Amino acid sequence: MAHEQHQQLLKTLHECMEACNHCFDACLEEEDVKMMAECIRLDRECADMCAYLEQAITRNSPFVKELAGVCAAICEACGNECQKHNHVHCQKCAEACFECAMACKAAA
């Protein structure tokens, strides 16, 4: 199966999705939720894209390279936004996003 060659990428995508979902949830609990709006928005975009790319890889989609390029761009945007906030969940999310962006660029 083609997805066997992407095992590390699948793991990285899943970890990024989990970090973004955690960050999303934690941002909703922050005192100034309005200040976190862009972080929340990008957490959702990134988590959804990572999950979609995971599915595409496991079904051997012919668009994996293209989707990986899009995923890398979204992960970078999310990481850049999360990096602006001092919350631990945001910093951990930024780290996961940047790692995922690098892995996606390699697959693209």
Summary of the structure (lengths in Angstrom):
residues: 108
radius of gyration: 13.6
end to end distance: 18.8
largest distance: 47.0
contacts: 370
relative contact order: 0.20
helix: 86%
strand: 0%
